[in-house]
Amino acid sequence: MDYSEIYPQKVDALSTMELALTGLGNRTKALTNNIANVNTPGYQKQKVEFESELKKLIRNPEENSRLSDIPLERTHNKHLSNSVYEITDLVSNISSQSDARFGSGNGINIDQEMTELAKTGMRYKGVANMTKRYFDHMRSIVRGG
């Protein structure tokens, strides 16, 4: 039986987890930059949003032009196919927001940034745990258990 018959979607669980981890990692970098520059006048707040694009890709992988397949030679019908996705296309450009109420007029609320950083860390840990369980499951299948 061919892998594509078992799992016909081009976006598989592992690719989705990889994209989520990359997006969450980029969000962490943006949040830590914001926190580090809370008192820097004129600093532009950074924000990374990727979830909506990831959801679109998962729901309609065939209709999304950002999906690019790199064909690999399959020497056995049990070999998995490979799809490569451009995470830079899925993570929207870092946008800047300004609000003169906070800090030095750069729009950064340290409490809000710290809360978002904690939430992002918990999400990252959750996806990392799902990835670990995925590999544990694959290891179990390979070992015949």
N, C-alpha and C positions, 0 to 999 in steps of 0.2 A: 504494500500500500504506500502511495506517495504521501509525503509530508503535507503537500498542499491540499490533498483530499481530507486529511485529518483536521488541518487548521488552515482554511482557505484565505484568511485575512493576511494582508501584507504587513500589518502592524501587529506584531506578537507581543506577548506579555513582557518579555525581556527588553525589547526595544522601547516599550512604553516606560518601563521602570528606569531605563538608562536616560531617556529624555527628561523624565521627571527629576531624577537626581541632578542632572546637569542644570536644569532650570532653577531648582532650589539652591544649588550651589552658587549660581549667578546672582540670585536674589540675596543670598547671605553676603556676598561681596558688596553688593550695592548698599545693603543695610549697614554693614560695618563701615563703609566709606561715609555714609550719612552721619553715623554716630561719631566717627573720628573728626568730622568737620562741623560739628554742631555749633561751634563758636566762630567759624570762619565766615567773615562777611562776604557776601556775593556768591557763596558756594551754591550750586544748583543741586537740589535734592534729586537722588536717583531712585528709580522704581523699576522693578522687573516684573512683567506680567507675561505668563506663558500658558496658563491653564486653558484659556479659551481656544488657543491655537492647537494645543495638544488634544483637546476634546474633539475639535473638528477633524484632525488627522485620524483619530481613532474611529470616529463614526463613518467617515467617507475617505478611506485611504486612496481609492482609485481616482477620486475627483480632485485630489489635492496635488497641485503642480509642484509642490515642494518636495515630494517624494521622488527619490531617484534610486533606481535599482542598479546594482552592479552585478551583472551576471557572473556566476562562478561555474566552472565545469563540474558537473556532478558525475562522479565516476561510479556511483552506486545509488540505486533508487531510494535508499534509506537516508542519504545525506540530506542535511537541512539546506534550504535555500538561504540566500543572504540578501538583506535589504539594508541600505545605508540611508540615514536621514540626516539632513543638515540641521543641527540644533540651533545654529545661528539664525535660521529662518523661523524656527519655532519660538525663540525668545525674542519678543518684540524689542524694538530699540528702547534703550533706557530713556525714559521721559523725565523731564524736569518739572517741578512744581514749586511755586513760590508763595509764601504766606508770611507777611511781615509781623505777625503776632508772636512768633517764637524766636528764641535765641537772638542772633544778630541780624535778623531780618531775612534769613535764608530759608525760612519755612520749615525748619526741622524741629519737631517736638520729640525730645529725647525719650520721654515715656512711651510714646507711640512707636518709635523706632525699636526700642528695647522689647516691647511686647511683640512686634512683628518678627523680630529676630528670634525670640523664644518659640513662637508658633512655627516659623520656618524650620528651626532646629528639630522640633518634634515631628514635623512632616517628613523631613529628611530621614530621621531615624526610623520612622514607620516604613518608608519606601525601601530603605536599606534592609530592614528586617524582612520585608516581603521578598526582596531579591535573594537574601540568604536562604529563605525557605524554598524559593524556586530552585536554587542550586542543590539544596538538600534533597528535594524531591527528585531532581534529575539524577543525582548520585544514587539514590535508592533504586531508581528504575534501571540504571546501568548495572548495578550490583545484583539485580534480580530480586529485590526485596520489596 
